[in-house]
Amino acid sequence: MATTSVRPNLFRRVAEKVAVESEPGLSSTQLMLTNHDLKPVEPERRQWGPWNFVGFWIADSFNINTWMISSSMIVGGLSWWQSWLCVWLGYAISACFICLTGRIGATYHIGFPVASRSSFGIWGSLWPVFNRAAMACVWYGVQSYIGGHCVYLMIRAIWKSWDRETIPNTFAPGSGTTTADYASFFIFWVCSLPAIWFPVHKIRHLFTVKAYFVPCAGIAFLIWSVVRAGGVGPIVRQPAKKTGSELGWEFVKGVMSSIANFATLIVNDPDFSRFATKPRDALWSQLFTIPIGFAVTSFIGIIVSSSSTIIYGGDPIWDPLELLEKFLDDGNSGERFGVFVIAAAFSLAQLGTNIAANSVSAGTDMTALLPRYLNIRRGGYICAAVGLAMCPYNLLTSSNMFTTYLSAYSVFLSSIAGVIISDYYIVRKGFLEVKELYDGRRSGPYFFTAGFHWRGYAAYIAGIAINVVGFAGAVGAAVPIGATYLYNLNFFCGFGVSAFVYWALCKVWPVPATSDRWMEVGDEIVDLRVAYDHQSESQEDEGIESESAGTGKKVVATDVGKAV
């Protein structure tokens, strides 16, 4: 009996010990909905000004994936300037979507997991959040493995003996990696861990350093390649390989691939914009920096790859790391030092991108999945552990199919974005009762039916359904040509259908806590406590369904106080 009674006490003490910081006075239900990292950001941590967002996106644009973004378009039949135009247009459209979702975070200082509760429900939001977290973990492993290739080049620039051909390989031939590559990957993974430790409002300094160092290294690589080739190469003189409607659809696919590459960031931009000092700090800085930064990086990638055709002959080398490895093979000591510096810059680029797009995103999402015991830091380390355990080199053995699956899956996030943007801008007209987003009682305006918002899920499924046949075609199935054409417009189709269906359903069956006019009350939030007061605590278990108690409720100016 004594042993039996001791164990529950021991487990309770351990659970209390590992529990994260949370506001006192929370109910047991609220402990499943909030902690310090999920609450609205207090003024002291709103430290991201416009130049921090500029540095953030410049830093994010300089990574290996962006460098190669135009390659698939040129291989698909576009000329270099047509593919570059696709990048400009695609990322300009992406920037507009980023600003739309980012404004929610910048105004109310809440992240994506909390913002999605108004459109999917208090508990229904967990599925979109889980989707985003899973994608972030997969991409963390993939991006880390690419960063490991940068580390491989850095070490090999110092010691020629660090070579995958000479170091005994303990991995199977079809595994997709070697001992040297895996060791480099592990070194990058370990060196990334300290960066996860810092809170989000502090890591802006990492992006500032990256925004200065990495572009300079990229420009140096460009000049080095052009000088060594004695010109920019044949790609810039190569005309488009397709004409007529084929050229038009290839152009559309190029634009959509640029947008799809940004789908995950479109959904979770509030995770960063909530740290903005003022809402406008996250507007113009993102709207202009995103298309400019990604277009400049893509342009450098096009010219460098074009130059490689002259230097080495044959097909252009689109992977900058592969080209650097060739420079390393036939370079002198000075050129080896140049490879080391550029590889170090690319390594920093991968680190920054991994932290921004994957670690912080996964950490924030996991915080919402288990807020009693997880915060952003712990979630980030779980993401890193999953990225290591998933053995990303196995996925990269068939890189083309893997990229197709990931890109196609990211398009499904367009349905989530459509529901959230339609809810905030059209249905609620900018009004959110922030404290109620942490309210787990059935009387809360965002509880809907059993914590799930059926309108949001119906719109979400409709946005997926419009693309699902075309998605099957993208992975090899035989589908009608009409489905393929629709899938070529995948993001717009998913976003547009889900946004329209959500608005229509809310028009027929109105939701509570909406406004008759545009009314953002983020500036009114001065009391960041979310615990129930004594009067409302007694009502927690009354069992009032918000669908029946508050259906169609409209708010007026006097309701602003409810937001705090």
N, C-alpha and C positions, 0 to 999 in steps of 0.2 A: 504493500500500500504506500509506503514511504517513497519507494522508487517511482511509483506511478504519479504521485503528487509533485515530485521534484521535476520530472520531465516537462510538464506543461509550463511550470515557472521558468525553467531554463530556456525553453523555446520562446517564451514571452519576453524574457530579458534580451535574448539575442535579437529578436525581431525589433524591439525598441531601440536596440543599439545600432542596427543597420538602417533604421528608418531615416529618411532625409528630413531636412528642415521644412517645417510647415507652420502655418499660422495657428496660434492657440485658439481653442474654442470651436474647432471644426467637428462636425458630426462624422459618424463612421462612413456615411455615404460621400460626404465632401472629401474625405481623405482618399477616396478613389477618383476624385475629379481634380484635385489641385495640390500643388506644392509651391515652393518659392519660385521655381523656374517657369511654372505655368501661369502664375498670376500676372496681371498687367505690370509692365516694367515701371518701376518708380522713377521719378525725375532724376535721381542721382545716377542712374545707369543709362539714361538716354544720352549717350555720348557720341553717336554717329552723326556727324555733320555732312553736308553735301560732298566735300572732298574725300571723306572716308568712303562714300559710295562710289565715287569716281575711281579711287584706288582699288576698291573691292572688285569692280567689274573689269578694270584693266588687268588686274592680277588674274582674274578668272579666265579672261579671254586667251591668255598666253599659256596654253597647254597643248599636249600632243594631239588630242582629238581635234581641236580647233585648227591646228596647223594643217591637218589632213582633210579639213571639211570640204574643200573644193575638189579633192581628187576624184571622188566618186562621180561628181557631176561632169568633170572633164572626160573621165573614162566612159561615162554614159553617153557622150556625144556632143557636149556643149563646148564652145570655145572658152578660153580663159576669162575673157571679159564678161561673157554671159554667166559663167559660174560665179564670178565675183559679184555680179549684179544680184544673183540669187541670194548670196550671203547678205548683201546690204538690205535687200527687201525682207528676207526671212527674219533677220535679227531686229530690224526696225519694227516689224509686226510683233515679234516676241517682246520687245521693250514696252510696247503699249500694253500687252497683257501683264507684264511684270509690274508696271505702274498701277494697273487696276487692282491686282491682288495686294500689292505692296501698300497701297493707301489704307487698307483695312488695318494692317499692323501699325503703320505710322500714325494713324489717327487714334486708335484705341489701345495701342501698345500691347497687343495680344498676338500670339503666334498662330500658325496654321492649325494645330490641333484644337485650339479653343475657338478660333474663328469658324471652323467647320461645324461646330455644334449648333449654330443658329440655322443651318440649312439641312443637316443630316440628323440632328437630335443629339441629346446629351450622350447617349450610349451608342447611337447609330454612327457617330463620327469616328468610332474606333476602327471601322473597316477601312475607310479612306486613309486613315493615319497608318494602319498596319501596312497597307499597300505601299505607301511612300517609304516607310521604314525598311521594308524588305528590299525595295529597289536600291535604296541607299547602301545597304549592307553589301549587295552584290557588286555595285559599282565601286565601293570602297576597295574590295579585293582586286578588281580588275585594274583600277587606277594605281593601286599600290604595286601591282606586278609590272606595270609600265614604268612606274618610278624606280623599280628595282633594276630595269634595263639602264636607266640613267646612272644609277650607282655602279653598275657593271662597267660602264664606259669610264667613269671617274677612276675606279680602281685600276682598270687596265691602262689608263693613261699614265699611271704612276708605275705600275708593275706589269710589264709585258707578259709575264708568266701567268697572269690572271686571265686565262683563256678557256672557254668552254670546250675547245678542241683538245687541250692538253691536260686539264684537270680531270682526274678520274671521275666518271659519271656513275652515280649510284641509282639513278632513276631509269625506269623502263624506257626503251626507245620511243614508244608511242605516247608517253606521258605529257609531252608538250613542254618539258623543261629539262634542264641539266643541273648538276650540282652547283656549278658556278652561277647560273641564273637564279636558282632558288636561294643560294646564300646571299646574293645581291638583293633579291626581293625581301628576304628576312631582315637584312640590315636596314633597308628603307623603312620597313614596317616598324622596327624597334625605334628608329630615330624619329618616327612620326608621333610616337606616343606622348612625349612631353607637350606637343602642341595641342593635344586634346585637353590637357589639364586646365588651360586658361579659360576664364569665362568669356562669353560671346562678346560682351561690350569691350573687352580688352584685346581680342585677337585682331582688331582693326589695324594694329601696328604691323602684324605679319603681312597683311595685304598691302600696306604702304611700302614696306621694304621690297616686296615682290614687284610692285608696280614700277619701281625705279630700276631694279636690277635685271629682271627678266626681259623687258622690252629692249634694253640696251644690248643684252646678249643676243637676242633675236636679230636685231639690226646688224650686229657684228657678223653673225652667221650669214646673213644675206649678202653683205659686202664681200666677205671671204669667198663665198660660192661664185658670185658674179665675176670677181677679179680672177679667180682660178679658172673659170670657164672662158674668160675673155669676152663675155656677152651674156645676155639673159636667156639664151637657149631657144629651141624651136617651138616650145609650147605657146609662147606669146605670139607666134606667127601662124599657128595652126588654126584653120577655120573650123566652124562647127561641122560635125560629121552627120548631123541630121537636119532635115528641112521640113517645112510645112507643119502639119498637126503633130508629127512625132517630136519635132523640136519644141513646140509649144507645151506638150505634156511633159517632156523632159525638164523644161524650165520650171513648170509647176512643181514637179517632184523635187527639184533642187530647193525651191523655196520652202516646201513642206518639210524636207529633211532638216533644214536649218531650224525651223520652228520645233519639230519633234525632238531635236537635240536639247531643247530648252524646256520641254514640257514639265520635267520634275521641278525645275527652279521656278517656273511660273506658279506652280501650286504652292510652294512653301516660301516664297519671298517674304511673307509676313514674319517669318522666324528671324529675319535680319532687320527688316524695316521697322519693327517694333522698338528698336533701339535708337531710332531717329530722334534728334532733338526737337524738330518740328516736322509736320507732315510734308511741307514743300521740300525739305531736305532730301526726301526719297523720291521726288518727282523728276525734275529736270536732269538731275545728276544721273539717274538711271536711263531716262528716255534717250539721251544723246550718247552717253558713254558706251552702252551695249552695242549698237550697230557699228559705231566707229572702231571700238576696240577689237571686235571679232572680224570686221572687214580688213583691218590693217594686218592682223595675224594671218588671215587666210591669204592675203596678197603676198606676204613674205613666203608662205608655204608654196604658193604657185611658182614664184620666181626661183626659189632655191631648188625645187624639184625640176624645173625646166633646165636650170644650169647643170644639174646632175647628168642630163642626157649628153651634154657636150663633154663633160669631164670623164665619164665612164662608158658612154655609148649605151645602146640598148634602150629599154623602156625607162621612163622617169622613175626616180626613187621618191615615193611619196612620204615614206616614214623618215623623219629627220634623224632619228636615232640610228637607223640603218645607214644613212649617209654619213653621219659622224663616225660610225664604226669603220667605214671605208677610208675616211680621212685619217683615222688612227692607224690603219694598216700600212699606209704608204707615206706617213708623215714623219718629219724630223722632230727634235725635242721641242722646238718652239711651237710647232703645230700640235703636238701632243698636249702642251699646256693650254693651247686654245680650245682643244676638244674638252679638256678637263673643266675649264671655266664655263663653256656653253652647256656641257652635261650637268654641271652643278646648278646652273640657272634653270634648266628643264626639270631637274629634281625638285628645286624649290617651287617651280610652277605646279608640278604634280601634287606636292604637299599642300599648297594653298588651295588648289581645286578640290582635293580630297576633303580638306577640313570644311570648306565652304559648302560644297554641293552634297557631301555625304555624311561626314562625321557629325556636324552640328545638326543637320536635318534629321538623321537617324536618332541622335540623342534627344532632340526635342520631341520627336514622335514617340520614342520609347517612354519618355517621361509621362506622356498622356496615357500610355498603355498600363503603366504600373506606377502611378505618382507617389504612392506611399513609400516606395523603396528605390525609385530611380529618379535621378536628375539628369541634366544634359551631359554632365561630365561622365557619369556612370554609363549612360546610354551610348556615349561616344566610344567608350572603351569596349562595350559589348559589340558595337558595330565593328571595331577593329579586330576583335577576336573572331567574329563570324567571317570577316574578310580574309583572315589567315586560314581558318579552318575549312573554308569552302574550296581551297586549292584552285585559285583562279586560272592557273595554267591549263587545267583540264578543260575549262570552258573555251579557252583561246586556241585549242588545237584545231577547231573549225571556226575560225574567227568570223567569216562572212555570215554564216548562219546564226552565230551567237549575236552579232551586231544587229542582224535583222530582227531577231526575237526581242532584244532589248529596246530597239528603236520602236518596234511595233507596240510593245507593252507600254512604253512611255506615252504613246498616243492615247491609250485608255485613260490616262490622267486628265485628258482634255474634258472628259465628262464631269470629273470632279470640279475642275476650274469653271465649267459652264454653270453648274449648280450654285457654286459659291458666289460668283460674280452676279448672276441673275438675282440671287437672294439679297445681296447687299445693295446693289445699285437700282434694281427695278422694283422688287417686292417691298423691301424695308426702307428704301430711299435713304440709306446711310445711317439709320437709327439702330443701335444695339443697346439692350439693357445688359451691360457688362456683368454686373453682379449675378444676374440670373443665368449666365453661361456656366456658372459654378454651382448651380442649384440642382440637386438631385431629387427634389420632391416632385410628386406628380402634379402639383399645382403650378409648377414653373412654366413659363411661356415657351421654353425650348425642350420641354419633356415630351410633348406630342403624344404618341401612342406607345406606351411601355418604353419610352426613351428613344424611340426610333421615329424619324420623320418619313412617312411613306411617300410623300410627294417628292422629296429629295431622292429617294431610292428609285422611284419610278422614272424620274428624269435621268438619273445616272445610268440605269439599264437601257433606256431608249438611246442615249448617246453612244453606248457600247454597241447596241444592236445594229446601228447604221453602218458600223465599220467591221463587224465581225466576219462577214463573208469575204470582204476584201483582205482582211488579215489572214484568213485561211489561204487566199491566193498568194499572199506575200511569202508564206512559208512553204509553198510548193503545191498546193491543191489546185485542181481545175475549177475555176469559177467563171460566171458570166462576165463579159467585158464591161458591162455597166457597173458591176460591183468593184471592178478594178479602177474604173474612173472615179467612183466615189471615194475609194480608199486613197487615191492620189491626192484628194482634198481632205485627208483623214482628220487632221486637227480641227479644221473649220467645221466639218460635218459633225464630229463628236461634240464640240463646244456649242455649236449653233443649235443642234437638236436638243441637247440637255438643257440649255438655257431657256429655249422656247417652251419646252414641255413643263419645266418647273414653273415658269411664269403663268402658263395657262392653267395648270392645276391649282396654283395659289389664287388665281382669279376666280375660279369656280368654287373652290373650297378655301376661303381666306384663312390666313394664319394669324395668331396673336402677335402683339408687340411690333406693330408696323406704324409708319407715319404717313400722313396725307401729303406731306411736302418734304423736300430735302432737308434732313436734320441730322447732322453729325454732332454728337455730344461728347466726343472724346476729350475735349478741353475741360469738360465739367467733372471729369473723374479726378477727385482729390482724395477721396477715402478709398484706399486700395484693399481694405479688409473685405473678405467674402464670407466670413462666418455669419450664421443666422443670428439675429437678435433674439432676446428671450421670448418676445411675443410670437415671432414666426416659428421658433423652435417647437412650440406647442402644436403648431399646425402641420408639422412635418409628415405625420402619418394619417392625415385626414382622408387621403385617398381620392382627392379631387382630380379628375382627369382634365388636363389643360385643353384638350381638344373640344370638350363640351363646355368648360367654364370660360374659356377665353377665345372661342372661335370668332375670327373676324374683328378682334379688338383693334381699334386704332388709337394711337397716342397723339397728344397735342403738346403744346409747349410746356404746359404745367407738369407733364410727365417726365421732364428731363431729370428731375431728382432721383427717379428710379434707377437711373444708370449708375449711380454711385452707392 
